[in-house]
Amino acid sequence: MSALRTIAIFLLASICAGPQSSPQHRLAEYLQRKLNHIQENAKLAHPDQKPTVMTEEEINEYIASGQVKLPRGLQRVTFQGQSGVVTALASIDFDEIRAGQHSSNPLFAIFSGTRNVRVEAEASGAEGRGRVHVRSVTLDGAEVPPIALEFLLGKYITPKYPHVGMDSDFPLPGGIDVATIGYHKLTVTQK
């Protein structure tokens, strides 16, 4: 769903923005060093093309440490990676996302309260472009029908994030040319 794409964009944007505060955790600190390297490497006329590998544990601890400002309504998120597929597990407060917006549409009953969300998506990056294709979304263990997801995206997410959808294509920041999801890791190469 868009939460996955949003988190991916916020994480990748942090590469360009640099540190927001000092990391409190060891793995978050390792990731911060890698992000600093990517940021500095992007400034070079001929960036080092040696791949930078970020582990799932580093990414999850970095996010948990508060280094990434999560979108409104997203209370926690963790990622799991396996060969081109990312699974995001999150707690989302849909009432906070929909704050001030009301409708009599019965689809809103699905997207209310705080729910445990699981998003499975194919994700990759090549030629400086990131691509995410959402395979499935579950709320509290029940699969969400694609029509309900499209409704949520169109009504609440796309107005705030115009390039977010079931299929998203976006520029990779920091001179990243290739991004590959592997078994519990993300590998990026700059150009």
WOTAZI-V605745 format. One record per residue. N is the residue number from 1. RES is the residue in three letters. SS is DSSP state (H for helix, E for strand, - for the rest). Layout:
n,res,ss
N,RES,SS
N,RES,SS
This chain:
n,res,ss
1,MET,-
2,SER,H
3,ALA,H
4,LEU,H
5,ARG,H
6,THR,H
7,ILE,H
8,ALA,H
9,ILE,H
10,PHE,H
11,LEU,H
12,LEU,H
13,ALA,H
14,SER,H
15,ILE,H
16,CYS,H
17,ALA,H
18,GLY,-
19,PRO,-
20,GLN,-
21,SER,-
22,SER,-
23,PRO,-
24,GLN,-
25,HIS,-
26,ARG,H
27,LEU,H
28,ALA,H
29,GLU,H
30,TYR,H
31,LEU,H
32,GLN,H
33,ARG,H
34,LYS,H
35,LEU,H
36,ASN,H
37,HIS,H
38,ILE,H
39,GLN,H
40,GLU,H
41,ASN,H
42,ALA,H
43,LYS,-
44,LEU,-
45,ALA,-
46,HIS,-
47,PRO,-
48,ASP,-
49,GLN,-
50,LYS,-
51,PRO,-
52,THR,E
53,VAL,E
54,MET,E
55,THR,E
56,GLU,H
57,GLU,H
58,GLU,H
59,ILE,H
60,ASN,H
61,GLU,H
62,TYR,H
63,ILE,H
64,ALA,H
65,SER,-
66,GLY,-
67,GLN,-
68,VAL,-
69,LYS,-
70,LEU,-
71,PRO,-
72,ARG,-
73,GLY,-
74,LEU,E
75,GLN,E
76,ARG,E
77,VAL,E
78,THR,E
79,PHE,E
80,GLN,E
81,GLY,E
82,GLN,E
83,SER,-
84,GLY,-
85,VAL,E
86,VAL,E
87,THR,E
88,ALA,E
89,LEU,E
90,ALA,E
91,SER,E
92,ILE,E
93,ASP,E
94,PHE,H
95,ASP,H
96,GLU,H
97,ILE,H
98,ARG,-
99,ALA,-
100,GLY,-
101,GLN,-
102,HIS,-
103,SER,-
104,SER,-
105,ASN,-
106,PRO,H
107,LEU,H
108,PHE,H
109,ALA,H
110,ILE,-
111,PHE,-
112,SER,-
113,GLY,-
114,THR,E
115,ARG,E
116,ASN,E
117,VAL,E
118,ARG,E
119,VAL,E
120,GLU,E
121,ALA,E
122,GLU,E
123,ALA,E
124,SER,E
125,GLY,E
126,ALA,E
127,GLU,-
128,GLY,-
129,ARG,E
130,GLY,E
131,ARG,E
132,VAL,E
133,HIS,E
134,VAL,E
135,ARG,E
136,SER,E
137,VAL,E
138,THR,E
139,LEU,E
140,ASP,-
141,GLY,-
142,ALA,E
143,GLU,E
144,VAL,-
145,PRO,-
146,PRO,H
147,ILE,H
148,ALA,H
149,LEU,H
150,GLU,H
151,PHE,H
152,LEU,H
153,LEU,H
154,GLY,H
155,LYS,H
156,TYR,H
157,ILE,H
158,THR,-
159,PRO,-
160,LYS,-
161,TYR,-
162,PRO,-
163,HIS,-
164,VAL,-
165,GLY,-
166,MET,-
167,ASP,E
168,SER,E
169,ASP,E
170,PHE,E
171,PRO,E
172,LEU,-
173,PRO,-
174,GLY,-
175,GLY,-
176,ILE,E
177,ASP,E
178,VAL,E
179,ALA,E
180,THR,E
181,ILE,E
182,GLY,E
183,TYR,-
184,HIS,-
185,LYS,E
186,LEU,E
187,THR,E
188,VAL,E
189,THR,E
190,GLN,E
191,LYS,-
